[in-house]
Amino acid sequence: MLLSKSAQLIMATAYAHRAGFVHGDIHLGNVFLQLPGSELDHLSIQQVYERNYKPDPCPVTRTDGQPVFSPSVPKNVYAPNWLGKPSDEVLLPEAKLWLADFGTAFNPSQETRLLSYTHLQNRPPEAVFDSTKPLTFSSDIWSLGLMVWEGMGSGPYMSGFLFGENEVVVDQVDALGPLPHEWWEKWETRTNISTEGRQPKGGRKVWPLQKRFDLILQRGKKTAKLDDEESRAFLDMIKGMLRFRREECMTADQVLRSEWMSKWALPLAEKAWERKLLN
Protein backbone atom coordinates (compact mmCIF):
# COMPACT_ATOMS: atom_id res chain seq x y z
CA MET A 1 0.00 0.00 0.00
CA LEU A 2 2.70 2.49 1.01
CA LEU A 3 4.79 1.64 -2.04
CA SER A 4 1.80 2.12 -4.33
CA LYS A 5 1.11 5.59 -2.94
CA SER A 6 4.76 6.62 -3.24
CA ALA A 7 4.86 5.39 -6.84
CA GLN A 8 1.77 7.38 -7.75
CA LEU A 9 3.14 10.54 -6.14
CA ILE A 10 6.32 10.17 -8.19
CA MET A 11 4.27 9.60 -11.35
CA ALA A 12 2.11 12.66 -10.71
CA THR A 13 5.18 14.85 -10.26
CA ALA A 14 6.78 13.45 -13.41
CA TYR A 15 3.58 14.17 -15.34
CA ALA A 16 3.57 17.80 -14.19
CA HIS A 17 7.25 18.20 -15.10
CA ARG A 18 6.72 16.72 -18.55
CA ALA A 19 3.98 19.29 -19.07
CA GLY A 20 6.54 21.97 -18.20
CA PHE A 21 5.32 22.86 -14.72
CA VAL A 22 6.92 22.87 -11.28
CA HIS A 23 4.28 22.08 -8.64
CA GLY A 24 5.97 24.29 -6.06
CA ASP A 25 4.34 22.95 -2.90
CA ILE A 26 4.59 19.18 -2.62
CA HIS A 27 3.62 17.92 0.83
CA LEU A 28 1.24 15.27 2.14
CA GLY A 29 -1.49 17.85 2.74
CA ASN A 30 -1.74 18.21 -1.03
CA VAL A 31 -2.04 14.48 -1.66
CA PHE A 32 -5.53 12.97 -1.79
CA LEU A 33 -7.06 9.56 -2.36
CA GLN A 34 -9.74 9.27 -5.02
CA LEU A 35 -13.17 8.53 -3.60
CA PRO A 36 -14.54 5.16 -4.76
CA GLY A 37 -16.97 6.17 -7.51
CA SER A 38 -19.23 3.17 -7.18
CA GLU A 39 -20.15 4.19 -3.63
CA LEU A 40 -21.15 7.78 -4.37
CA ASP A 41 -22.17 8.08 -8.01
CA HIS A 42 -25.70 6.84 -7.39
CA LEU A 43 -26.36 8.69 -4.14
CA SER A 44 -28.42 11.86 -3.97
CA ILE A 45 -27.15 14.82 -1.98
CA GLN A 46 -29.65 13.97 0.75
CA GLN A 47 -28.38 10.39 0.89
CA VAL A 48 -24.81 11.64 1.21
CA TYR A 49 -25.93 13.81 4.13
CA GLU A 50 -27.68 10.86 5.76
CA ARG A 51 -24.67 8.61 5.31
CA ASN A 52 -22.23 11.14 6.72
CA TYR A 53 -23.66 14.37 8.08
CA LYS A 54 -25.15 17.61 6.83
CA PRO A 55 -22.70 20.45 7.48
CA ASP A 56 -24.02 23.44 9.38
CA PRO A 57 -23.66 26.92 7.87
CA CYS A 58 -21.25 29.30 9.60
CA PRO A 59 -22.06 32.97 8.93
CA VAL A 60 -19.22 35.10 7.59
CA THR A 61 -18.59 38.13 9.80
CA ARG A 62 -15.95 40.82 10.04
CA THR A 63 -13.74 41.10 13.10
CA ASP A 64 -14.64 44.79 13.44
CA GLY A 65 -18.36 44.04 13.51
CA GLN A 66 -19.08 45.96 10.33
CA PRO A 67 -21.37 44.44 7.67
CA VAL A 68 -19.88 42.49 4.78
CA PHE A 69 -20.55 44.38 1.55
CA SER A 70 -18.33 42.58 -0.95
CA PRO A 71 -20.31 40.46 -3.45
CA SER A 72 -17.34 38.09 -3.66
CA VAL A 73 -17.73 37.06 0.00
CA PRO A 74 -20.30 34.29 0.61
CA LYS A 75 -22.99 34.67 3.24
CA ASN A 76 -22.01 31.37 4.87
CA VAL A 77 -19.11 28.93 4.84
CA TYR A 78 -19.23 25.21 5.59
CA ALA A 79 -16.86 22.78 7.22
CA PRO A 80 -15.86 20.04 4.75
CA ASN A 81 -17.63 16.71 5.02
CA TRP A 82 -15.14 13.94 5.76
CA LEU A 83 -15.77 10.99 3.44
CA GLY A 84 -12.66 9.01 4.21
CA LYS A 85 -11.69 6.13 6.46
CA PRO A 86 -8.74 5.28 8.73
CA SER A 87 -5.58 4.70 6.69
CA ASP A 88 -5.14 1.13 7.94
CA GLU A 89 -8.55 0.26 6.47
CA VAL A 90 -7.80 1.47 2.94
CA LEU A 91 -7.52 -1.43 0.48
CA LEU A 92 -5.04 -1.50 -2.40
CA PRO A 93 -7.75 -0.98 -5.11
CA GLU A 94 -8.88 2.12 -3.18
CA ALA A 95 -5.38 3.61 -2.96
CA LYS A 96 -5.65 5.78 -6.06
CA LEU A 97 -3.74 8.97 -5.41
CA TRP A 98 -4.11 12.52 -6.70
CA LEU A 99 -1.62 15.38 -6.38
CA ALA A 100 -3.62 18.56 -5.80
CA ASP A 101 -3.33 22.32 -5.20
CA PHE A 102 -1.44 23.72 -8.17
CA GLY A 103 -1.93 27.26 -6.89
CA THR A 104 1.82 27.84 -6.62
CA ALA A 105 2.71 25.92 -9.79
CA PHE A 106 4.73 27.73 -12.44
CA ASN A 107 6.42 27.18 -15.78
CA PRO A 108 10.13 27.97 -15.28
CA SER A 109 10.56 28.66 -19.00
CA GLN A 110 8.03 31.49 -18.75
CA GLU A 111 8.27 32.69 -15.15
CA THR A 112 11.20 33.47 -12.88
CA ARG A 113 10.43 32.20 -9.36
CA LEU A 114 12.94 33.00 -6.61
CA LEU A 115 10.78 32.37 -3.55
CA SER A 116 9.80 28.87 -2.42
CA TYR A 117 6.28 28.62 -1.00
CA THR A 118 6.52 25.09 0.34
CA HIS A 119 6.68 24.34 4.06
CA LEU A 120 9.94 25.23 5.76
CA GLN A 121 10.81 21.61 6.55
CA ASN A 122 10.22 20.59 2.92
CA ARG A 123 11.93 23.60 1.37
CA PRO A 124 14.93 22.81 -0.84
CA PRO A 125 18.24 24.22 0.46
CA GLU A 126 18.83 25.99 -2.87
CA ALA A 127 15.96 28.32 -1.92
CA VAL A 128 18.02 29.37 1.12
CA PHE A 129 21.58 29.46 -0.19
CA ASP A 130 20.99 30.05 -3.92
CA SER A 131 18.08 32.45 -3.53
CA THR A 132 19.22 34.70 -6.40
CA LYS A 133 18.88 31.83 -8.87
CA PRO A 134 15.43 30.92 -10.20
CA LEU A 135 13.84 27.77 -8.84
CA THR A 136 13.64 24.84 -11.23
CA PHE A 137 12.23 21.33 -11.37
CA SER A 138 14.88 20.18 -8.88
CA SER A 139 13.08 22.08 -6.11
CA ASP A 140 10.13 19.72 -6.53
CA ILE A 141 12.40 16.68 -6.45
CA TRP A 142 13.76 17.65 -3.02
CA SER A 143 10.24 17.99 -1.59
CA LEU A 144 9.16 14.81 -3.38
CA GLY A 145 12.04 12.86 -1.83
CA LEU A 146 10.98 13.94 1.65
CA MET A 147 7.36 12.98 0.92
CA VAL A 148 8.32 9.55 -0.42
CA TRP A 149 10.30 8.98 2.77
CA GLU A 150 7.39 10.09 4.95
CA GLY A 151 4.86 8.27 2.78
CA MET A 152 6.64 4.99 3.45
CA GLY A 153 5.26 5.23 6.99
CA SER A 154 8.42 6.42 8.66
CA GLY A 155 7.27 9.85 9.77
CA PRO A 156 8.92 13.09 8.65
CA TYR A 157 12.45 12.81 7.23
CA MET A 158 13.52 15.92 9.09
CA SER A 159 12.80 16.39 12.78
CA GLY A 160 9.29 17.43 13.72
CA PHE A 161 10.64 19.87 16.32
CA LEU A 162 12.31 22.42 14.06
CA PHE A 163 11.32 26.03 14.52
CA GLY A 164 13.46 28.03 12.13
CA GLU A 165 15.49 28.00 8.96
CA ASN A 166 18.80 27.39 10.74
CA GLU A 167 17.43 24.38 12.62
CA VAL A 168 16.25 22.88 9.34
CA VAL A 169 19.66 23.39 7.73
CA VAL A 170 21.38 21.80 10.75
CA ASP A 171 19.14 18.76 10.36
CA GLN A 172 19.87 18.60 6.62
CA VAL A 173 23.61 18.68 7.30
CA ASP A 174 23.29 16.00 9.99
CA ALA A 175 21.40 13.76 7.57
CA LEU A 176 23.23 14.36 4.32
CA GLY A 177 26.66 15.66 5.24
CA PRO A 178 28.42 19.01 4.69
CA LEU A 179 26.94 21.74 2.55
CA PRO A 180 28.74 22.76 -0.65
CA HIS A 181 31.79 24.87 0.24
CA GLU A 182 30.37 28.22 -0.89
CA TRP A 183 27.17 27.63 1.09
CA TRP A 184 29.09 26.47 4.13
CA GLU A 185 31.18 29.64 4.18
CA LYS A 186 28.16 31.94 4.08
CA TRP A 187 26.18 29.97 6.69
CA GLU A 188 26.79 31.85 9.95
CA THR A 189 25.32 29.16 12.20
CA ARG A 190 28.00 26.65 11.18
CA THR A 191 30.38 27.78 13.95
CA ASN A 192 27.75 27.01 16.59
CA ILE A 193 27.26 23.39 15.56
CA SER A 194 30.55 22.24 14.03
CA THR A 195 34.29 22.58 14.36
CA GLU A 196 36.46 23.88 11.53
CA GLY A 197 36.80 20.26 10.48
CA ARG A 198 33.00 20.08 10.21
CA GLN A 199 32.74 17.70 13.16
CA PRO A 200 29.79 18.04 15.61
CA LYS A 201 30.45 20.28 18.60
CA GLY A 202 29.77 19.61 22.25
CA GLY A 203 28.84 15.95 21.96
CA ARG A 204 25.85 16.81 19.79
CA LYS A 205 24.18 13.67 18.46
CA VAL A 206 24.06 13.43 14.68
CA TRP A 207 21.57 11.29 12.78
CA PRO A 208 22.94 10.57 9.29
CA LEU A 209 20.81 9.11 6.52
CA GLN A 210 21.72 5.47 7.07
CA LYS A 211 21.05 5.65 10.80
CA ARG A 212 17.65 7.28 10.22
CA PHE A 213 16.82 4.56 7.76
CA ASP A 214 17.84 1.75 10.09
CA LEU A 215 16.11 3.11 13.19
CA ILE A 216 13.00 4.65 11.65
CA LEU A 217 12.16 2.71 8.51
CA GLN A 218 13.38 -0.76 9.39
CA ARG A 219 12.15 -0.71 12.98
CA GLY A 220 9.06 1.45 12.55
CA LYS A 221 5.87 -0.19 13.75
CA LYS A 222 3.86 1.06 10.77
CA THR A 223 6.36 0.12 8.08
CA ALA A 224 6.80 -3.24 6.39
CA LYS A 225 10.27 -4.71 6.57
CA LEU A 226 12.43 -4.18 3.49
CA ASP A 227 14.94 -6.81 2.43
CA ASP A 228 18.55 -5.84 1.72
CA GLU A 229 18.08 -5.45 -2.03
CA GLU A 230 15.03 -3.22 -1.74
CA SER A 231 16.62 -1.21 1.08
CA ARG A 232 19.65 -0.48 -1.09
CA ALA A 233 17.50 0.51 -4.08
CA PHE A 234 15.29 2.75 -1.95
CA LEU A 235 18.25 4.51 -0.33
CA ASP A 236 19.96 4.96 -3.71
CA MET A 237 16.85 6.70 -5.01
CA ILE A 238 16.43 8.92 -1.93
CA LYS A 239 20.10 9.92 -2.04
CA GLY A 240 19.70 10.86 -5.69
CA MET A 241 16.69 13.05 -4.90
CA LEU A 242 18.12 14.79 -1.83
CA ARG A 243 21.15 16.49 -3.34
CA PHE A 244 22.32 19.91 -2.19
CA ARG A 245 23.39 20.94 -5.69
CA ARG A 246 20.45 21.16 -8.06
CA GLU A 247 22.52 20.01 -11.05
CA GLU A 248 23.28 16.73 -9.24
CA CYS A 249 19.65 16.01 -8.41
CA MET A 250 17.74 13.27 -10.22
CA THR A 251 15.03 14.36 -12.63
CA ALA A 252 11.45 13.18 -12.16
CA ASP A 253 11.84 10.83 -15.13
CA GLN A 254 15.00 9.36 -13.62
CA VAL A 255 13.17 8.75 -10.34
CA LEU A 256 10.32 7.22 -12.33
CA ARG A 257 12.71 4.77 -14.01
CA SER A 258 14.75 4.02 -10.88
CA GLU A 259 15.28 0.45 -9.74
CA TRP A 260 13.11 0.82 -6.64
CA MET A 261 10.22 2.21 -8.68
CA SER A 262 10.50 -0.42 -11.41
CA LYS A 263 10.87 -3.49 -9.21
CA TRP A 264 8.83 -2.72 -6.10
CA ALA A 265 6.66 0.40 -6.14
CA LEU A 266 5.28 0.61 -9.68
CA PRO A 267 3.88 -2.96 -9.81
CA LEU A 268 1.73 -2.21 -6.75
CA ALA A 269 0.50 1.07 -8.23
CA GLU A 270 -0.53 -0.79 -11.38
CA LYS A 271 -2.46 -3.26 -9.24
CA ALA A 272 -4.33 -0.37 -7.63
CA TRP A 273 -5.29 1.11 -11.02
CA GLU A 274 -5.69 -2.33 -12.63
CA ARG A 275 -3.77 -1.30 -15.73
CA LYS A 276 -0.26 -0.62 -16.97
CA LEU A 277 0.82 2.89 -16.01
CA LEU A 278 4.11 3.28 -17.91
CA ASN A 279 4.99 2.51 -21.50
Buried (B, 14 or more C-beta within 10 A) or exposed (E): BBBBBBBBBBBBBBEBBEEEBBBBBBBBEBBBBEEEEEEEEEEEEEEBEEEEEEEEEEEEEEEEEEEEEEEEEEEEEEEEEEEEEEEEEBEEEBBBBEBEBBEBBBEBEEEEBEEBEBBBBBBBBBBBBBEEEEBBBBBBBBBBBBBBBBBBBBBBBBBEEBEEBBBBBBBBBBBBEEBBEEBBEEBEBBEEBBEEEEEBEEEEEBBEBEEBBEEBBEEBEEBEEBEEEBBEBBBBBBBBBBBBEBEEBBBBEBBBBBBBBBEBBBBBBBEBBEEEBEE
